[in-house]
């Protein structure tokens, strides 16, 4: 059983799912995501797998923000696993552009299915790579959560974008893309429809944001095959650059930011982008979230955006 508990000081929900303590931790001799396991098809390109240790489930009680200092409500939602490839040894950086296109297709269709479920407020598409991040299964995969609430960081970004639109009549994300393209020094890669850069305000070492050049709020709003192909191409390039930077798979988190299921007015200031947050600050050092970040919320970045962008831009990827 899972539940959401209200944090009265931070004014946000904390998910409690004690049954997840029993999930396997990087097993070496078996994998439920591999063909032949009996849990997945014997043959697949990409595959949607229902999480065995779901933190949110449609079987849970519906979300209801009841009054009270210690409010508790049901963690009603969906937790899916997206299997990128049947090859257990293949890393995300080794996926072909065609494979990434299939992954994007599954992200898109499943996102819209989840948004159609009553009570789903936000669809979180994300990936964790590397044991330093806390990955529990080594098979190449990501996840999709259908959540009953908009997560705090996403809500803060939406609020900032709305305030900017109300003040200036423009999309804040579009403005950031324009500024980064004009500056040029933090650009990592770009193509005809997307651009990837290390933002001026990055909190993590080698943090990259990958943006649609066109103002579009969701994956489902991409203009057909050409934009999907362009996204797959740049996504593949960014992942290859990350793993080439230090010569090993970069421990990182990847999150797809899409328009939520809320106010349709959000279309004006919600902008599709993908955020990468790596933890490797050098070839031999990790960025740990210590007291400044975790206890106080003040991020200390040991790297300069301009330097990291140049390193990612100049690395040889073949």
Secondary structure by P-SEA (a helix, b strand, c coil): cccccccccccbbbbbbccccccccccccccccccccccccccccbbbbccccccccccccccccccccbbbbbbcbbbbbbbcccccccccccccaaaaaaaaaaaaaaaaaaaacccccbbbbbcccccccccccccccccccccccccaaaaaaaaaaaaaaaaccccaaaaaaaaaaaaccccccccccccccccccccccbbbbbbcccccccccccccaaaaaaaaaaaaaaaaaaaacccccccbbbbbbcccccccccccccccbbbbbbcccccccccccccccccccbbbbcccaaaaaaaaaacccc
